[in-house]
C-alpha cells in the first residue's frame, strides 16, 4: 500500500469552476502536510502548507482530517493558469522524511 | 537570486559507468534531499541530509550514495548505474526539515542504457 494516495485524474473543468482534490495517507503519526504544484515535469513548487485548523490562501483552501487521514485542496474560480499537477506531501515518522503522492492532474479549459 | 542548481540537466550514460549529479543551494539551508520521479509513482525520496556530515536514507536509497561535506553542496553518486535508475531526479533544500518549505532544483533527466 502506498504511503500517500491521490486520484491521478485528470480533472477537466471549465474556467470559473470549483474543484476539489483529496489525498489519503497511511501513517497516523504523520506530522506535516503540504500541497505542491508541478507544471509539466518541471520542479515542484509549494502551493500551501496544511494546518490542523485548515487554511486559506486566496482561491485555495486546504483542510486536514486526522481522524480519516486525508487532506483536501479546494480551488475556487479556476483559472487557465491553474492547469497543473497537484502533489500531496506528507512527512513522517521522524519529521524529516517526506512522502509524495503521485499527483492529481488538473486541466482548466476556456 | 535564491536558488537550487543541479548539473547536468540531461545525461545519457551506459550501465556501470559511475556518475555524479551535483546539487548546490545558495540559501544557507541546513536540510537537503534527493528525489526521483517516475511515471505513476510520484516523487520518492532517495537520501536526505540534516546538516554537514549528517545524511540518512529515504525511501529508495539502493544504488545511490550521497555526501555532505559543505553546507551548500549535496552530490548524488551512482557508482554503477543500471537501466532501472533511468528517471527524473530532483534536489531540494529547506531551512530545516519538518514543516519547512522545500525548494527544488530544475531536475536532471538521466537515461541509463
Interface residues (C-beta under 8 A of the other chain):
Chain A: X4 X8 X31 X32 X34 X41 X42 X43 X44 X45 X46 X49 X87 X91 X95 X96 X97 X98 X99 X100 X101 X102 X103
Chain B: X31 X33 X35 X37 X40 X41 X42 X43 X44 X45 X48 X50 X56 X58 X59 X88 X90 X97 X98 X99 X101 X102 X104 X105 X106 X107
